[in-house]
Amino acid sequence: MTPEEIIKDRVRAVTEKDAQALAAPHAEDVVLFDVLGPLHAKGNDAEDERVRSWLGGYDGPIDYEITDLRVVSGDDVAFAHYLVHLAGTLHSGGIVDMWTRATVCFERRDGDWVITHEHNSAPLPM
């Protein structure tokens, strides 16, 4: 899959709560900066745990929409950035309806594109 296809497949993976598909394109040595803690994590085991915990926290469907997607790709390195609207109901009864920002970096390894760095953040009112 191309970097753009990997990003676009996230919508399907999140809405279907397919943790395996969401975590699969990450490199073994991926570096993660996420909206949720910890401040930073490394490795696809950390990504798998993060994704399973996140998706498992929702009761019912998750609405996940990517907008303003931009992908820049070279021969062996690519990056993407986009905005995400996320909405759903947590098992606790809490309602999530928020926008986040994402930057994803890719490397081509053994002929396949893998995510080597992912940064998700939310605007913080000051």
MOTA-V341625 format. One record per residue. N is the residue number from 1. RES is the residue in three letters. D_CENTER is the distance of its C-alpha to the mean C-alpha in Angstrom with 2 decimals. Layout:
# MOTA-V341625
<<N;RES;D_CENTER> <N;RES;D_CENTER>>
This chain:
# MOTA-V341625
<<1;MET;15.80> <2;THR;15.50> <3;PRO;12.53> <4;GLU;12.89> <5;GLU;13.13> <6;ILE;10.01> <7;ILE;8.02> <8;LYS;10.51> <9;ASP;10.30> <10;ARG;6.97> <11;VAL;9.48> <12;ARG;11.83> <13;ALA;9.88> <14;VAL;8.91> <15;THR;12.44> <16;GLU;14.05> <17;LYS;12.41> <18;ASP;12.17> <19;ALA;10.58> <20;GLN;12.21> <21;ALA;10.87> <22;LEU;7.16> <23;ALA;8.19> <24;ALA;10.94> <25;PRO;10.17> <26;HIS;9.69> <27;ALA;13.11> <28;GLU;15.37> <29;ASP;15.60> <30;VAL;12.04> <31;VAL;12.11> <32;LEU;9.55> <33;PHE;10.30> <34;ASP;8.75> <35;VAL;10.41> <36;LEU;11.75> <37;GLY;14.07> <38;PRO;15.00> <39;LEU;15.36> <40;HIS;13.99> <41;ALA;13.52> <42;LYS;14.22> <43;GLY;14.08> <44;ASN;12.43> <45;ASP;14.43> <46;ALA;12.76> <47;GLU;9.24> <48;ASP;11.02> <49;GLU;12.78> <50;ARG;10.03> <51;VAL;8.30> <52;ARG;11.94> <53;SER;13.09> <54;TRP;10.66> <55;LEU;11.31> <56;GLY;14.85> <57;GLY;15.58> <58;TYR;15.93> <59;ASP;19.33> <60;GLY;19.32> <61;PRO;17.01> <62;ILE;13.75> <63;ASP;13.86> <64;TYR;10.71> <65;GLU;11.77> <66;ILE;10.61> <67;THR;13.58> <68;ASP;15.10> <69;LEU;13.09> <70;ARG;14.85> <71;VAL;14.66> <72;VAL;17.33> <73;SER;18.26> <74;GLY;21.15> <75;ASP;22.70> <76;ASP;20.56> <77;VAL;18.01> <78;ALA;15.59> <79;PHE;13.18> <80;ALA;11.32> <81;HIS;10.94> <82;TYR;10.63> <83;LEU;11.02> <84;VAL;9.55> <85;HIS;12.22> <86;LEU;11.59> <87;ALA;14.76> <88;GLY;16.26> <89;THR;18.77> <90;LEU;18.32> <91;HIS;20.80> <92;SER;22.57> <93;GLY;23.33> <94;GLY;21.32> <95;ILE;19.91> <96;VAL;16.50> <97;ASP;16.62> <98;MET;14.73> <99;TRP;13.16> <100;THR;10.46> <101;ARG;10.06> <102;ALA;7.51> <103;THR;8.98> <104;VAL;8.06> <105;CYS;11.24> <106;PHE;12.66> <107;GLU;16.00> <108;ARG;18.18> <109;ARG;19.53> <110;ASP;22.31> <111;GLY;21.76> <112;ASP;18.11> <113;TRP;15.06> <114;VAL;12.66> <115;ILE;9.80> <116;THR;11.90> <117;HIS;10.32> <118;GLU;7.15> <119;HIS;8.28> <120;ASN;7.36> <121;SER;10.76> <122;ALA;13.12> <123;PRO;16.63> <124;LEU;19.26> <125;PRO;22.69> <126;MET;25.35>>
